[in-house]
C-alpha cells in the first residue's frame, strides 16, 4: 500500500495550511458530503431496532453491524475502550 504523507503548518491561533502528498499512481479519494446519507442505509448495517442512545455492535453471525441499546455477547467478555484524547 502506498504511503500518504500529510503536513499541517500552524501558528498559535490555528492551522494556516494543510498539505497532503499522494504517491505517483495513487488513486485519489473524494469525500462525500450529503445530508441525505445515513449510516442506517448502508447494506451492512441493521438498524431495525433504532432507539435513542443506541450503539453499534458487529455480529459475525449476520456479518452486519447491528444497532442495539444494550451491548452484550454470548462468549468472552466485552471491553469498551474510548482511547486517549
DSSP file (Angstrom, degrees, kcal/mol; ACC not computed):
  #  RESIDUE AA STRUCTURE BP1 BP2  ACC     N-H-->O    O-->H-N    N-H-->O    O-->H-N    TCO  KAPPA ALPHA  PHI   PSI    X-CA   Y-CA   Z-CA
    1    1 A X              0   0    0      0, 0.0     2,-0.1     0, 0.0     0, 0.0   0.000 360.0 360.0 360.0 137.2    0.0    0.0    0.0
    2    2 A X        -     0   0    0      1,-0.1     2,-0.5    21,-0.1    20,-0.0  -0.364 360.0-120.2 -69.2 147.1    1.3    3.4   -0.9
    3    3 A X        -     0   0    0     -2,-0.1     2,-0.5    19,-0.0    20,-0.2  -0.784  22.1-156.6 -92.4 128.5    2.3    5.8    1.9
    4    4 A X        -     0   0    0     -2,-0.5     2,-0.4    18,-0.1    18,-0.2  -0.902   8.8-157.4-105.4 130.4    0.4    9.1    2.1
    5    5 A X  E     -A   21   0A   0     16,-1.6    16,-2.9    -2,-0.5     2,-0.3  -0.871   9.7-175.2-112.0 141.7    2.0   11.9    3.8
    6    6 A X  E     -A   20   0A   0     -2,-0.4     2,-0.4    14,-0.2    14,-0.2  -0.975   4.2-169.8-133.3 148.8    0.4   15.0    5.4
    7    7 A X  E     -A   19   0A   0     12,-2.6    12,-2.7    -2,-0.3     2,-0.5  -0.999   6.4-160.5-139.1 135.0    1.8   18.1    7.0
    8    8 A X  E     -A   18   0A   0     -2,-0.4     2,-0.5    10,-0.2    10,-0.2  -0.965   6.3-159.8-117.6 117.1    0.0   20.8    8.9
    9    9 A X  E     +A   17   0A   0      8,-2.3     7,-2.4    -2,-0.5     8,-1.5  -0.828  24.2 179.2 -92.4 129.4    1.7   24.1    9.3
   10   10 A X  E     -A   15   0A   0     -2,-0.5     5,-0.2     5,-0.3     2,-0.2  -0.869  25.9-156.9-132.9 163.4    0.3   26.1   12.2
   11   11 A X        -     0   0    0      3,-1.4     5,-0.0    -2,-0.3     0, 0.0  -0.602  51.2 -85.4-118.1-174.7    0.5   29.3   14.2
   12   12 A X  S    S+     0   0    0     -2,-0.2     3,-0.1     1,-0.2    -2,-0.0   0.871 126.1  43.9 -62.6 -36.3   -0.6   29.9   17.7
   13   13 A X  S    S-     0   0    0      1,-0.3     2,-0.3     0, 0.0    -1,-0.2   0.915 125.4 -38.8 -81.0 -43.8   -4.2   30.6   16.6
   14   14 A X  S    S-     0   0    0     -5,-0.0    -3,-1.4     0, 0.0    -1,-0.3  -0.980  72.7 -64.6-172.7 163.9   -4.9   27.9   14.0
   15   15 A X  E     -A   10   0A   0     -2,-0.3    -5,-0.3    -5,-0.2     3,-0.1  -0.383  36.5-167.8 -60.9 139.6   -3.5   25.9   11.2
   16   16 A X  E     +     0   0A   0     -7,-2.4     2,-0.3     1,-0.3    -6,-0.2   0.734  68.5  10.7 -98.3 -29.8   -2.6   28.1    8.2
   17   17 A X  E     -A    9   0A   0     -8,-1.5    -8,-2.3     2,-0.0     2,-0.5  -0.984  55.1-159.8-154.5 137.9   -2.1   25.4    5.6
   18   18 A X  E     -A    8   0A   0     -2,-0.3     2,-0.4   -10,-0.2   -10,-0.2  -0.987  15.9-171.4-118.8 126.2   -2.7   21.7    5.2
   19   19 A X  E     -A    7   0A   0    -12,-2.7   -12,-2.6    -2,-0.5     2,-0.4  -0.960   5.8-172.0-120.4 134.8   -0.7   19.8    2.6
   20   20 A X  E     -A    6   0A   0     -2,-0.4     2,-0.6   -14,-0.2   -14,-0.2  -0.995   8.4-156.9-125.9 128.8   -1.2   16.2    1.5
   21   21 A X  E     -A    5   0A   0    -16,-2.9   -16,-1.6    -2,-0.4     2,-0.4  -0.922   6.3-159.8-108.7 121.0    1.2   14.4   -0.8
   22   22 A X        -     0   0    0     -2,-0.6   -18,-0.1   -18,-0.2     3,-0.1  -0.813  24.5-114.0 -97.2 136.9   -0.1   11.5   -2.8
   23   23 A X    >   -     0   0    0     -2,-0.4     3,-2.0   -20,-0.2   -21,-0.1  -0.303  46.5 -83.7 -64.1 153.9    2.4    9.0   -4.2
   24   24 A X  T 3  S+     0   0    0      1,-0.3    -1,-0.1     3,-0.0     3,-0.1  -0.360 117.3  17.0 -58.7 133.4    2.6    8.8   -8.0
   25   25 A X  T 3  S+     0   0    0      1,-0.3    -1,-0.3    -3,-0.1     2,-0.2   0.374  90.1 139.5  85.2  -4.4   -0.1    6.5   -9.4
   26   26 A X    <   -     0   0    0     -3,-2.0     2,-0.4     1,-0.1    -1,-0.3  -0.483  55.7-119.2 -74.0 142.3   -2.2    6.6   -6.2
   27   27 A X        -     0   0    0     -2,-0.2     2,-0.2    -3,-0.1    -1,-0.1  -0.656  27.0-130.6 -80.8 133.2   -5.9    6.8   -6.7
   28   28 A X        -     0   0    0     -2,-0.4     2,-0.4    -6,-0.1    -1,-0.0  -0.556  15.3-142.4 -83.3 151.0   -7.5    9.9   -5.1
   29   29 A X        -     0   0    0     -2,-0.2     2,-0.5     0, 0.0    -1,-0.0  -0.890   6.1-144.7-112.4 142.9  -10.5    9.7   -2.9
   30   30 A X        -     0   0    0     -2,-0.4     2,-0.2     2,-0.0    -2,-0.0  -0.926  15.3-130.1-110.1 127.7  -13.3   12.2   -2.9
   31   31 A X        -     0   0    0     -2,-0.5     2,-0.6     1,-0.0     0, 0.0  -0.548  20.8-140.2 -73.2 137.8  -15.1   13.0    0.4
   32   32 A X        -     0   0    0     -2,-0.2     2,-0.5     2,-0.1    -1,-0.0  -0.886  19.7-177.8-103.7 124.5  -18.8   12.8    0.1
   33   33 A X        +     0   0    0     -2,-0.6     2,-0.3     3,-0.0     3,-0.0  -0.956  22.5 140.2-122.4 112.9  -20.9   15.4    1.9
   34   34 A X    >   -     0   0    0     -2,-0.5     3,-1.6     3,-0.1    -2,-0.1  -0.934  46.1-145.0-154.7 124.0  -24.6   14.9    1.5
   35   35 A X  T 3  S+     0   0    0     -2,-0.3    -1,-0.1     1,-0.3    -2,-0.0   0.640  99.4  61.9 -69.0 -12.8  -27.2   15.5    4.2
   36   36 A X  T 3  S+     0   0    0      2,-0.0     2,-0.4    -3,-0.0    -1,-0.3   0.581  77.6 103.9 -89.3  -9.0  -29.3   12.6    2.8
   37   37 A X    <   -     0   0    0     -3,-1.6     2,-0.4     3,-0.0    -3,-0.1  -0.587  52.3-176.3 -73.9 129.8  -26.5   10.0    3.5
   38   38 A X    >   -     0   0    0     -2,-0.4     3,-1.5     1,-0.1     4,-0.3  -0.984  33.6-136.8-131.0 138.5  -27.4    7.9    6.6
   39   39 A X  G >  S+     0   0    0     -2,-0.4     3,-1.7     1,-0.3    -1,-0.1   0.881 106.0  60.6 -57.0 -40.3  -25.5    5.2    8.4
   40   40 A X  G 3  S+     0   0    0      1,-0.3     7,-0.4     7,-0.1    -1,-0.3   0.626  94.5  64.3 -67.6 -12.4  -28.6    3.1    8.7
   41   41 A X  G <  S+     0   0    0     -3,-1.5    -1,-0.3     5,-0.1    -2,-0.2   0.531  76.8 109.7 -87.4  -6.7  -29.0    3.0    4.9
   42   42 A X  S X  S-     0   0    0     -3,-1.7     3,-1.5    -4,-0.3    -3,-0.0  -0.434  75.3-127.4 -70.0 144.4  -25.7    1.0    4.4
   43   43 A X  T 3  S+     0   0    0      1,-0.3    -1,-0.1    -2,-0.1    -3,-0.0   0.786 107.0  50.8 -64.0 -29.1  -26.2   -2.6    3.3
   44   44 A X  T 3  S+     0   0    0     20,-0.1    21,-3.3     2,-0.0     2,-0.5   0.130  94.8  85.4 -99.2  22.4  -24.1   -4.0    6.2
   45   45 A X  E <   -b   65   0B   0     -3,-1.5     2,-0.8    19,-0.2    21,-0.2  -0.985  59.8-160.0-123.5 122.4  -25.9   -2.1    9.0
   46   46 A X  E     +b   66   0B   0     19,-3.3    21,-2.2    -2,-0.5     3,-0.3  -0.867  21.5 163.5-100.5 102.3  -29.1   -3.5   10.5
   47   47 A X    >   +     0   0    0     -2,-0.8     3,-1.2    -7,-0.4    -1,-0.1  -0.076  30.4 124.4-109.0  31.9  -30.8   -0.5   12.1
   48   48 A X  T 3  S+     0   0    0      1,-0.3    -1,-0.2    19,-0.0    18,-0.0   0.769  77.5  43.0 -64.0 -27.3  -34.2   -2.2   12.5
   49   49 A X  T 3  S+     0   0    0     -3,-0.3    -1,-0.3    18,-0.3     2,-0.2  -0.194  80.4 164.4-112.4  40.8  -34.3   -1.5   16.3
   50   50 A X    <   +     0   0    0     -3,-1.2     2,-0.3     4,-0.1    -3,-0.1  -0.403   8.0 161.6 -64.5 125.6  -33.0    2.0   16.2
   51   51 A X    >   -     0   0    0     -2,-0.2     3,-2.0    17,-0.1     2,-0.1  -0.952  48.6 -76.7-141.8 159.3  -33.7    3.9   19.5
   52   52 A X  T 3  S+     0   0    0     -2,-0.3     0, 0.0     1,-0.3     0, 0.0  -0.355 119.6  18.9 -58.2 129.6  -32.4    6.9   21.3
   53   53 A X  T 3  S+     0   0    0      1,-0.2    -1,-0.3    -2,-0.1    15,-0.1   0.503  90.0 156.6  86.9   5.5  -29.0    6.2   22.8
   54   54 A X    <   -     0   0    0     -3,-2.0     2,-0.3    13,-0.1    15,-0.3  -0.207  25.7-155.3 -64.3 155.4  -28.4    3.1   20.6
   55   55 A X  E     -C   68   0B   0     13,-3.8    13,-3.0    11,-0.0     2,-0.5  -0.804  16.7-113.6-124.3 167.0  -24.8    1.8   19.9
   56   56 A X  E     +C   67   0B   0     -2,-0.3     2,-0.4    11,-0.2    11,-0.2  -0.901  30.9 177.8-108.8 133.0  -23.4   -0.3   17.1
   57   57 A X  E     -C   66   0B   0      9,-2.7     9,-3.7    -2,-0.5     2,-0.3  -0.996  28.0-122.5-132.1 137.2  -22.1   -3.8   17.6
   58   58 A X  E     -C   65   0B   0     -2,-0.4     2,-0.6     7,-0.3     7,-0.2  -0.621  20.1-158.3 -81.0 135.9  -20.7   -6.1   14.9
   59   59 A X  E  >> -C   64   0B   0      5,-3.0     4,-1.5    -2,-0.3     5,-1.3  -0.953  10.4-168.4-115.0 112.8  -22.4   -9.5   14.6
   60   60 A X  T  45S+     0   0    0     -2,-0.6    -1,-0.1     1,-0.2     5,-0.1   0.771  87.8  63.5 -69.8 -23.7  -20.3  -12.2   12.9
   61   61 A X  T  45S+     0   0    0      1,-0.2    -1,-0.2     3,-0.1    -3,-0.0   0.934 118.4  23.7 -63.7 -47.1  -23.5  -14.4   12.6
   62   62 A X  T  45S-     0   0    0      2,-0.2    -2,-0.2    -3,-0.1    -1,-0.2   0.538 100.1-131.1 -95.0  -8.2  -25.2  -11.9   10.3
   63   63 A X  T  <5S+     0   0    0     -4,-1.5     2,-0.3     1,-0.2    -3,-0.2   0.867  72.8 107.3  56.5  38.6  -22.0  -10.3    9.0
   64   64 A X  E   <S- C   0  59B   0     -5,-1.3    -5,-3.0    -7,-0.1     2,-0.5  -0.925  79.1-107.0-138.0 162.2  -23.5   -6.9    9.8
   65   65 A X  E     -bC  45  58B   0    -21,-3.3   -19,-3.3    -2,-0.3     2,-0.4  -0.831  41.0-154.0 -87.8 128.9  -23.2   -4.1   12.2
   66   66 A X  E     -bC  46  57B   0     -9,-3.7    -9,-2.7    -2,-0.5     2,-0.5  -0.883   9.8-132.9-113.0 135.8  -26.3   -4.2   14.5
   67   67 A X  E     + C   0  56B   0    -21,-2.2     2,-0.3    -2,-0.4   -18,-0.3  -0.752  36.7 166.6 -87.4 126.9  -27.8   -1.3   16.3
   68   68 A X  E     - C   0  55B   0    -13,-3.0   -13,-3.8    -2,-0.5     3,-0.1  -0.955  42.4-148.1-137.6 154.7  -28.5   -2.1   20.0
   69   69 A X  S    S+     0   0    0     -2,-0.3     2,-0.3   -15,-0.3   -13,-0.1   0.383  96.3  43.2-101.8   2.8  -29.4   -0.2   23.1
   70   70 A X  S    S-     0   0    0    -15,-0.1     2,-0.5     2,-0.0    -1,-0.2  -0.944  78.9-142.4-143.6 123.9  -27.6   -2.8   25.2
   71   71 A X        +     0   0    0     -2,-0.3     2,-0.3    -3,-0.1     7,-0.1  -0.747  37.1 152.4 -87.6 125.3  -24.2   -4.2   24.2
   72   72 A X        -     0   0    0     -2,-0.5     2,-0.3     5,-0.0     5,-0.1  -0.948  26.6-157.8-146.5 165.7  -23.8   -7.9   25.1
   73   73 A X        -     0   0    0     -2,-0.3     5,-0.1     3,-0.1     3,-0.1  -0.983  18.7-145.1-143.9 153.7  -22.0  -11.0   23.9
   74   74 A X  S    S+     0   0    0     -2,-0.3     2,-0.3     1,-0.1    -1,-0.1   0.605  88.5  37.2 -94.1 -13.5  -22.6  -14.8   24.3
   75   75 A X  S    S-     0   0    0      2,-0.0    -1,-0.1     0, 0.0     0, 0.0  -0.975 109.6  -8.1-135.8 151.1  -18.9  -15.6   24.6
   76   76 A X  S    S-     0   0    0     -2,-0.3     2,-0.3    -3,-0.1    -3,-0.1  -0.201  88.9 -63.1  68.4-156.2  -15.9  -14.0   26.2
   77   77 A X        -     0   0    0     -5,-0.1     2,-0.5     2,-0.0    -3,-0.1  -0.877  36.5-125.0-129.6 161.9  -16.0  -10.5   27.7
   78   78 A X        -     0   0    0     -2,-0.3     2,-0.5    -5,-0.1    -5,-0.0  -0.933  21.1-172.6-110.5 127.9  -16.6   -7.0   26.4
   79   79 A X        -     0   0    0     -2,-0.5     2,-0.6     2,-0.0    -2,-0.0  -0.984   7.9-158.4-119.4 122.3  -14.1   -4.3   27.0
   80   80 A X        +     0   0    0     -2,-0.5     2,-0.5     2,-0.0    -2,-0.0  -0.894  14.7 175.3-101.3 123.5  -15.0   -0.8   26.0
   81   81 A X        -     0   0    0     -2,-0.6     3,-0.1     1,-0.1    -2,-0.0  -0.956  16.9-171.7-131.4 112.2  -12.0    1.5   25.4
   82   82 A X        -     0   0    0     -2,-0.5    -1,-0.1     1,-0.2     2,-0.1   0.474  41.3-130.3 -82.1  -1.9  -12.6    5.0   24.2
   83   83 A X        -     0   0    0      2,-0.0     2,-0.4     1,-0.0    -1,-0.2  -0.263  30.9 -60.7  84.4-173.8   -8.9    5.7   23.7
   84   84 A X              0   0    0      1,-0.1    -3,-0.0    -3,-0.1    -1,-0.0  -0.930 360.0 360.0-114.8 136.0   -6.8    8.6   24.8
   85   85 A X              0   0    0     -2,-0.4    -1,-0.1     0, 0.0    -2,-0.0   0.351 360.0 360.0-127.1 360.0   -7.5   12.2   23.7
